[in-house]
């Protein structure tokens, strides 16, 4: 058969183990990347009027170069849950996947609410508490929670997505990814030339695209050799740096299209990093290997907790990392990472013992 059915894809056990280790690594590193992204973004907003345009632009470059983290999280999810050989029932989706996200969502809406009322000086009141319920339903709480709303949407349609990978051929899935890339990523760029195309994929966003892209890269449905992957990685970084420079030094707002999650530049950067890590071998340095595994195990909690420390240090304590530009940012990112990991680790440990 020239068109192999996707459900027949079964990576060798050794290769599969390497890929799973790579997933641990990429999620751990992506976790740090998200913290760096939020620290640089928050600092650039907080101190924008006290730094030069060049410094602001450099900070924005770092922020945008970290935007591969969320797409890679989604691609890892796609590689795992879209696998036809991996049993994912409706009961499992709602009782395990969505339940976890819903609990985290409502819990942290109110954690952030209490922070605003108690720490940020808003004041404790019934109206302040009720505001949390409104924020939960309207998605107007702190911005990092957008990721949880997005996950709920992906999980809700997961049974349909899985039917596609169960029945589609290589060429059909390749076709779908190509169409998604063209319509969701390239067509919007016509706005750079004041042209708006009316062609779209209905009930779609870029995030299901990343879900299928991760599955396709994981199973070599989309094949990229190492040399090509390195070229894609370098070129996408250079282009992102160039776009950010031109965007802020020349104040070209339409260039924001090239810096979103749907941007072809971010797609290429995210895909190249995912492709590298999906087949990486376990790191021989045991301490580093274990640290990355432990970090990955706490990554969901770290994602939810870290923004509290970002806001506390930068907005409440008015910590200015620009005073010692490089060390200032490295220090605060390391501190926030450690504090967030400690809280997440202790919480997971308590929940594990409670479950027993």
N, C-alpha and C positions, 0 to 999 in steps of 0.2 A: 504493500500500500504506500502510495506517495504521500498521502495525508494521514499521519498517525493521529489516532484519537488521544486527546489530552489525558483522559483518565488512565491511559496505559503508562504514563510517565512515572517511573519509580527510580529515583536516584539511588546509586549504590549505598549500602549502609555506611561505608567509610566516608564517602563524599557527603552523605546526609549529616553525619556527625560533625564534619567540618563546617557545614553550612549552619547548623544549629549553634555551634560555638561562635561562628561569625555573627549570628543574630544577637547573641548575648553581648558581644563586643560593640556592635554598632548601636544598640540601644543604650548601652552604658555611655559611650562617647557622645551620642546624640543628646543624652540627658545633660551633660556638661555644656554642650553647644547651646542648648536652649537657655541655660542659666546665663551664659555669656551673651547671648542675643538679647535677653531681657535687661541685663545690667547695662550693656552699651546703649541700648535704646532708651532706657529710663534716664541714664546719665546725660545723654545728648539732649533730651527734652528738658531735664532739670536745669542744666547749665548752658543751654544753647546761647544765651545772650552774653555769657562771660568767656566764651571760647571763640577762636577764630573760625572762619569759614573752612579753612583747610583742616583744622582739627575736627570740626563737625563732620566733614566729608569722610575723613579717615575712620571715625567712629561708625559712621553709616556703612562704610565698606565692610567692617567687621560684622556688624549686625546682619547685613544681607548675605554675607558668606556663610552664616550659620543657619540660613533658612532651609538647608537640606534636611535638618533634623526631623521635623514633623513628617515630611514626605517619606523619609526612610522608616519611621515608626509605622506608617500606614503600609508601606511595601512589605515589611516583615509580617504584618498582620495578614496581608493578602497571600503571601507565600504559604502561610500556615493554615488559615481557615478556608481558603479556596481549594485546597488539596482534596480531590474527590475521594481519596483513600482515608481521609481524616473525617471521622463521623461527627457531624455537627447537626443535631436535631433542633427543632423549634424550642423544645423544652430547655436544651442546653443554652441556646441563644438568650432566652429570656431569664432563665433561672441563674445562669452563671455570668455571661458576658454583660447583658444589659442591666442586670440587678446590681452588679459591681459598679457600673458607671453611674446609675441613678443614685445609689447610696452616696457615692463620692460627690456627685453633683450637688445634691441637696445639703449634704454635710458642709461642703466648703462654701456654698453660697452664704451659709450662716456663720461659718468661721470668718470669712472676709467681712461679713456684716458686723460682727462683734468687734473685729479689729477697727473698722471705721468708727464705730460708736465709742469704744473704750480707749484705744490707742491714738487714733487720728483726731480725737477731740470732738467728734460729732455729737456725743452725748447719748446716754442710754434712754430710750423712750419706747412706748408701745408702737408709735408710728414708725420708728426706726426698725423695730423688730418686724412689723408687718411689711415693711419695704422689702425685706428678704424674700417673702413669698412672691411679691410682684417680680422681683429680679429673677427668681427661679423660673418663672413661666415666660418671661420676656427676654431672658438672656442678657440682662443689663447689669449683671454683677461684674466682677473683675474680668478683664479680657482673656486670661488664659483658659477660662472655662469654655470658650468657644470650641475647644478641642473635644470636650466631652459631649457637647451637643452634636458635633459632627460624627463622633463615634456611634451615638445612638441612631443617627440616620443611616449609617453604614450597616450596623447590625440589623436594623429593621428590614432591610432589603437583602440581607445576606443569603437567605434561602434561594432567592432569584439569581443572585450572582453565582452561587454554587451550581445551579442548574446549567448555567452557561459553561462553566469549566468542565462539568460532567459530560456535556453533549457536544461541545465545540471541537472542531479539528484545529490543528496548528494554524492553518491558513486563515480560518475564520476568526480566531483570537488575534492573530497578527493584524488582520483587517480591522477589527474593532479598535485595537490600540492605535493604529495609524489614523483612523477616522477621528478618534478621540483627541489625539495630539493635534491634528489639523484644525478641528472645529473649536476645541476648548482652549487651545494654547496659541495657535498661529492666527486664526481669524480675528480674535480680539485686538491683535497688534495693528490691524488696519486703522484703528483709531489714532495711531501715530501720524497718519496722513489725513486725518479728519474724514475718514471713510468708515461708515458703520455698516457692516454686513448683517443681513437679517437671517442668515443660516445658523441654525443651532441644533443641539441635541436636546430634546425635551426631557424634563425631569433629570437633569444632569448637572454635575459640578466636576471640578478637577479631582476630587478625592476618590471617587470610585475608579477613576483612571489610574491613580497611583496604586490602588488595591490590585487591579489586574496587571499593572506593569510589574509589580513585585512578584506576582505569581509567574508571569511570563519569563522574567529574568531568572528566577529561581530554577525553573525547569528547562532553561535554555531554549525556550520557544523563540525568544529574541536572543540571538547569539552575538556576543561582542568579544573579540580577542583582547588579550592583555594590552597589546600595543595601542590598539584603537581606544581602549578604555582610558589609558593614560592620557592620550591626546584629547579626548572628550573632557576629562577632568581638568587639564591645564587650560584648554581653550575656554571652557565655561567660567573658570575662575577669573581669567584675564578679562573676559567680556563683562562679567558682573562688576569687576573693579572699574572698568572703563565707563560702564553705564552709570554707576553711582557717582563717579567723578563728574561726568557731564551733567547728570541730573541736578546736582547740588551746586556745582561751580557756575552753571549757566541757568539754573532755576527752570529746568524743563520738566514740568509736572507730568506730561504725558509719558515720560520715561518710567513712571511708576508701574506701567503695564509690564515692563521688562523685569520688574523686581518682585512680582507677586508669586504666589505658589503655583499659579497657572503659567508663569513665564517659561518659555522653552529653555532659557538659561538655567533656571532652577530645576527643571525636569532633568536636563542633561547632567547637572552636577549631582543631583540626588541619585540618579540611575547609575552613574559611574561609581559612586561610593558604595551603593548597595551591591553592585556587581563585584567590587573588590572584596567586600567583607563576606559575601555569601559562600565563598569557597576558601576563605583564609584558614590556615591550620592553627591549632591551639598554640598560644604563645609559650615558649619554653621557660620563660621566667615565671615560676610558680606564683610568686607574690603578686605580680602584675595580673596574671591570669585570674587568680582568685579575687583580686580587688575589682576587676571588671565584672565578674560574675555576680559578686555581692552588690555592686552598684546597680547592675541591671535588675536584680531582684527587688530593689527598692525604688526603681525609676518612676513608677506611677505615683508613688507618694511624694517623691522628690519634686516631680513636676507640679503637683498641687501645693506643696509647702513652700517651695523656694521663693515664690513671688511675694510672700509675706515678708521675708527677710529683705528682698530687694526694695520693697516699699518702706520698710522700717529703717534701713540704713540710709537710703538715699532721700526719701521724702520726710521722714520724721527726725532722724539724727543729722540730716543734711551732710552726709559723708560725700566728699568730692574726690572721686578717683583721678580727676584731671590734675590735681596738685602734684601727684607723682605718676604721670601718665601710664607707663607700662606696669610698674609694680603695683600701682593703685588699683588697677583693674584686675590684675592677676590675684592680688591679695583678697579682694572682696569676693571674687568668683570662687576662690578656694574656700573661704570662710563660709559663704552661703551654701556651697556644695556639702561641706562637712556637717554643718548644723542641720540642713535639710535631710541628709542621709541618716543622722543620728535619730531624729524624730521619726522618720519613716521606718527605720529598722526596729526601734523600740515598739512602735505601733504594730508592725507586722508580727513581732514576737509575742506581744500580748494577745493579739487576735488568734494566733496559732495555738497558744496555750488555752485560750478561752474555748476554741473549737473542740479541743480534746475533752 
